[in-house]
Amino acid sequence: GAPEYIDKLKKTAAKTRIIHLPFVENKLLPQYFSAADIAIYPGDFTISVLEAMSCGLPVLTPYWFGSTYLEKSRGIVKFDRGNPVKLFRKITSLAYNKNLIHKFGKLNRSYTENNLNWIKIANFVSKLVV
């Protein structure tokens, strides 16, 4: 995100257990996701959101029409983009609720296994090819 936005998030979360990390090489993401409790995408996100879900993490993303398919997992928490206070509230509602973290993580893992695995994707694409 924009440096000003990230700085606001860091200041808002300064007195919590929240750790903000910079960008990480893609090949290292599974290690980070496996050590994390929650995946948070404060701005635009990439396919790494699916990797986080498949590692069993609940995910926070901004409202965006292009991500409505993720909501089917029921382990996604949405927030208003550009509003660090609302994002912070969403983070704390999860960060201090281990049962909810576990529930949403399980829902996301199940969703990716059942709907977004490579076999399902390949079968879907093969039906599109004439």
N, C-alpha and C positions, 0 to 999 in steps of 0.2 A: 504494500500500500504506500501511499504518499507519506513522506517522512513526518509531516505535521500530524497526520492521522495516527500513525504508529506511536508517536511521542505522547499523544493524548491517551491512547490505550495504556501505554506503559505507566503513565502518571496515575491514571484511574486505578490500575491494578497493583500499584506499588506496595500496598500493605496486605497482599494476599499471597496465596501459594501459587499463583499463576506465573509461569515462566514463558517469556517470549523468545523464540529462536529465529535467527535469520534463515535465509534460504539454505536448503540442504540438497546435496547431489541426489538425484533420483535413486541411484543404486543403494543409498543409505537410508532411504525413507522407511522401509519395513522395520529397521532397527529402532528408529525414532518413534514410529507409530506403536510398536510393541511396548515401548517404555512409557508411552503417553496414556493419559486418562481420557482426553477429549481432543478432537481435531477442530481447529477454528480457522475459518477462511474469511477474514474481515472484508475482502474485496473480491475481485475476480478470482476464479479458481480453475484448476486444470484437472486432468484425469486423475491426479493424485487424490482427489476427493474419493474416488472409487477404491483406491488402494487403502486409504484410511478406513473406509467402511469395511473392506474385506479383512482388515486387521482387527475388527470388532470394536471400533471406536464410534461413539456418538459424534455427530458432526454439526457444527454451527456454520450456516452460510447466510448471506444476505438474500432477501427476496429478489428473485430474478426469473423471468418467464422461461429461460432456457434450462432451468434446473427443476422444473416441476416433476419430472420423472423420478427424481430422488425422493420426493415426499412419499412415494408408494412404500418406501422401506419403513416408515413410521419412526425412524431413529434420527431424523433430521430436525434441528431446531433452527427456525428462521428469525432474522432480525432486520431492522431497517438499516440499510447501508449508510455509512457516514455519520452514524449516531453512536459515539463511543459509550455514552451513559447507558443506552438501551442494550448495547452489546455486553457491557459489563454485567448488567442485571441478568442477562441470559446465561452468561458464563457462571456467575455465582449460583444461579438456580440449579445448575448441573454440578459444579465443582464440589459442593457440599452435600450431594445426594448420591452416594455410592450405588444405591439400588437403582436409581434412574440411569446412571452411567452404564451399569451392567445391562439393564433392560434395553436401552437404546443401542448399545454396542452389539448385543445379540441380534436385535432386529436388523441392524445394518449388515452384519456378517451373513445372516440367513438370506437377506434380500440379494446380496451380491452372489452368493453361491447358487441360489435358485433362479435368478433372472439375468445376471450379467456375466456368467462364466463363458469362456471362449467357445465351448461347444454350442451353447444356446445362440451366441452371437453369430457363429459360423453358419448354423442352420438357418437363422433369420436372413442373413446376407445371401445365402445360396438360393433362397426363394425369390430374392429380388433380381438375381442375375438371370437373364433370358438366354 
